[in-house]
Amino acid sequence: MEFATIANAAGADVTVLMHGDKALRRFHQPFVEAVIDDLQSRGVTFVRNAGIRQLSRDDGDITVHYGDDATLAVDMVLDATGRIPNVEGIGLEAAGVTVTPHGIPVNDHLQTNVPSIYAAGDVIDKEQPRLTPTATFESYYLYQLFSGQTDAAIDYPPIPTVVYTSPRIAQVACSQRVPRRWAQAWSTTTCRTIGTARLTSKVSVIACWYLMMITTWWGSRR
Ligand SMILES: Cc1cc2nc3c(=O)[nH]c(=O)nc-3n(C[C@H](O)[C@H](O)[C@H](O)COP(=O)(O)OP(=O)(O)OC[C@H]3O[C@@H](n4cnc5c(N)ncnc54)[C@H](O)[C@@H]3O)c2cc1C
């Protein structure tokens, strides 16, 4: 979605072939749909449930084969189907470190199943979003742990996530999907700058259009 926004702004003819019927599943869907509507109004085409079958190249032209028998001729394909942990060939098997398809499992001290080996960053199997500030926070936690400044478990602050579309979508703490499980415990507030705010003493979620709101929150918690 971010690259679609950039490419569209740069004048490219953009088609987004979606695996399912929802984009940015972890984000507040009414906001996501508003971004999609906005991109469509600026000429971006979205194909939901595209079911890509094959890419073929002929004299430099790329053809995307999707659906039952649809094709799309393009100059460039951006594959945004996700990232996998880069754990091959670094000796983890020899060291006996457990690895799953989601990364390296760690305990609440970022310790792997081999007590003398710790892991931090995108490579660990975690619920937290794989973002630079998260990796930085984990690295700093390990520095504090190894230098004897703490022996407590890692305690993540509410983590903001921003989708750099235009307008941006931002949320902090956790997605709105999660809190619905505890809906009775929540109150909802709507105000001018924040699209939706749901607050409890333990969990807070804000989905808003304004990056500044999020950075203010993040800055106060770091
Ligand atoms: C397209 C894209 C956009 C993103 N946008 C954002 C964003 O807007 N905001 C945000 O916060 N995060 C963003 N991220 C995520 C962010 O880049 C990662 O969360 C962050 O870089 C994780 O840090 P890390 O140190 O765990 O891993 P990395 O930054 O990936 O660092 C791992 C390093 O290990 C090196 N390495 C790998 N294998 C070996 C080896 N065998 N030997 C030696 N070195 C090795 C790699 O070369 C790399 O330098 C984005 C990621 C992508 C792919």
The ligand as an SDF file (V2000), in Angstrom:
LIG
                    3D

 53 58  0  0  0  0  0  0  0  0999 V2000
   10.2230   -2.6490    2.8520 C   0  0  0  0  0  0  0  0  0  0  0  0
   10.3430   -2.4720    4.3340 C   0  0  0  0  0  0  0  0  0  0  0  0
    9.8530   -1.3180    4.9220 C   0  0  0  0  0  0  0  0  0  0  0  0
    9.9600   -1.1370    6.3030 C   0  0  0  0  0  0  0  0  0  0  0  0
    9.4820    0.0240    6.8290 N   0  0  0  0  0  0  0  0  0  0  0  0
    9.6440    0.2360    8.1540 C   0  0  0  0  0  0  0  0  0  0  0  0
    9.2220    1.4640    8.7340 C   0  0  0  0  0  0  0  0  0  0  0  0
    8.7040    2.3400    8.0520 O   0  0  0  0  0  0  0  0  0  0  0  0
    9.3850    1.6470   10.0560 N   0  0  0  0  0  0  0  0  0  0  0  0
    9.9650    0.6980   10.8470 C   0  0  0  0  0  0  0  0  0  0  0  0
   10.1190    0.9270   12.0470 O   0  0  0  0  0  0  0  0  0  0  0  0
   10.3650   -0.4770   10.3360 N   0  0  0  0  0  0  0  0  0  0  0  0
   10.2230   -0.7390    9.0150 C   0  0  0  0  0  0  0  0  0  0  0  0
   10.6430   -1.9210    8.4770 N   0  0  0  0  0  0  0  0  0  0  0  0
   11.1430   -2.9760    9.3780 C   0  0  0  0  0  0  0  0  0  0  0  0
   12.5820   -2.7160    9.8210 C   0  0  0  0  0  0  0  0  0  0  0  0
   13.4030   -2.6000    8.6710 O   0  0  0  0  0  0  0  0  0  0  0  0
   13.0220   -3.8960   10.6720 C   0  0  0  0  0  0  0  0  0  0  0  0
   12.0900   -4.1190   11.7020 O   0  0  0  0  0  0  0  0  0  0  0  0
   14.3700   -3.6760   11.2900 C   0  0  0  0  0  0  0  0  0  0  0  0
   15.3310   -3.4160   10.2990 O   0  0  0  0  0  0  0  0  0  0  0  0
   14.7620   -4.9070   12.1060 C   0  0  0  0  0  0  0  0  0  0  0  0
   16.0580   -4.7530   12.5990 O   0  0  0  0  0  0  0  0  0  0  0  0
   16.9600   -6.0180   12.8280 P   0  0  0  0  0  0  0  0  0  0  0  0
   18.2330   -5.4980   13.3920 O   0  0  0  0  0  0  0  0  0  0  0  0
   16.2140   -7.0600   13.5780 O   0  0  0  0  0  0  0  0  0  0  0  0
   17.1940   -6.6640   11.3720 O   0  0  0  0  0  0  0  0  0  0  0  0
   17.8960   -6.0180   10.0920 P   0  0  0  0  0  0  0  0  0  0  0  0
   17.7710   -4.5360   10.0600 O   0  0  0  0  0  0  0  0  0  0  0  0
   17.3490   -6.7870    8.9300 O   0  0  0  0  0  0  0  0  0  0  0  0
   19.4280   -6.3470   10.3060 O   0  0  0  0  0  0  0  0  0  0  0  0
   19.9460   -7.6350   10.1500 C   0  0  0  0  0  0  0  0  0  0  0  0
   21.3590   -7.5020    9.6280 C   0  0  0  0  0  0  0  0  0  0  0  0
   21.9820   -8.7610    9.6670 O   0  0  0  0  0  0  0  0  0  0  0  0
   22.7180   -8.9090    8.4900 C   0  0  0  0  0  0  0  0  0  0  0  0
   22.9300  -10.3510    8.2630 N   0  0  0  0  0  0  0  0  0  0  0  0
   22.0310  -11.2670    7.8300 C   0  0  0  0  0  0  0  0  0  0  0  0
   22.6180  -12.4840    7.7650 N   0  0  0  0  0  0  0  0  0  0  0  0
   23.8910  -12.3260    8.1590 C   0  0  0  0  0  0  0  0  0  0  0  0
   25.0070  -13.2150    8.2990 C   0  0  0  0  0  0  0  0  0  0  0  0
   24.9260  -14.5220    8.0310 N   0  0  0  0  0  0  0  0  0  0  0  0
   26.1670  -12.7170    8.7320 N   0  0  0  0  0  0  0  0  0  0  0  0
   26.2850  -11.3880    9.0300 C   0  0  0  0  0  0  0  0  0  0  0  0
   25.2730  -10.5160    8.9080 N   0  0  0  0  0  0  0  0  0  0  0  0
   24.0910  -10.9750    8.4860 C   0  0  0  0  0  0  0  0  0  0  0  0
   21.8990   -8.2450    7.4190 C   0  0  0  0  0  0  0  0  0  0  0  0
   22.6870   -7.8930    6.3070 O   0  0  0  0  0  0  0  0  0  0  0  0
   21.3940   -7.0130    8.1800 C   0  0  0  0  0  0  0  0  0  0  0  0
   22.2880   -5.9370    8.0800 O   0  0  0  0  0  0  0  0  0  0  0  0
   10.5630   -2.1320    7.1100 C   0  0  0  0  0  0  0  0  0  0  0  0
   11.0430   -3.2980    6.5130 C   0  0  0  0  0  0  0  0  0  0  0  0
   10.9440   -3.4700    5.1440 C   0  0  0  0  0  0  0  0  0  0  0  0
   11.4990   -4.7390    4.5360 C   0  0  0  0  0  0  0  0  0  0  0  0
  1  2  1  0
  2  3  1  0
  2 52  2  0
  3  4  2  0
  4  5  1  0
  4 50  1  0
  5  6  2  0
  6  7  1  0
  6 13  1  0
  7  8  2  0
  7  9  1  0
  9 10  1  0
 10 11  2  0
 10 12  1  0
 12 13  2  0
 13 14  1  0
 14 15  1  0
 14 50  1  0
 15 16  1  0
 16 17  1  0
 16 18  1  0
 18 19  1  0
 18 20  1  0
 20 21  1  0
 20 22  1  0
 22 23  1  0
 23 24  1  0
 24 25  2  0
 24 26  1  0
 24 27  1  0
 27 28  1  0
 28 29  2  0
 28 30  1  0
 28 31  1  0
 31 32  1  0
 32 33  1  0
 33 34  1  0
 33 48  1  0
 34 35  1  0
 35 36  1  0
 35 46  1  0
 36 37  1  0
 36 45  1  0
 37 38  2  0
 38 39  1  0
 39 40  1  0
 39 45  2  0
 40 41  1  0
 40 42  2  0
 42 43  1  0
 43 44  2  0
 44 45  1  0
 46 47  1  0
 46 48  1  0
 48 49  1  0
 50 51  2  0
 51 52  1  0
 52 53  1  0
M  END
$$$$
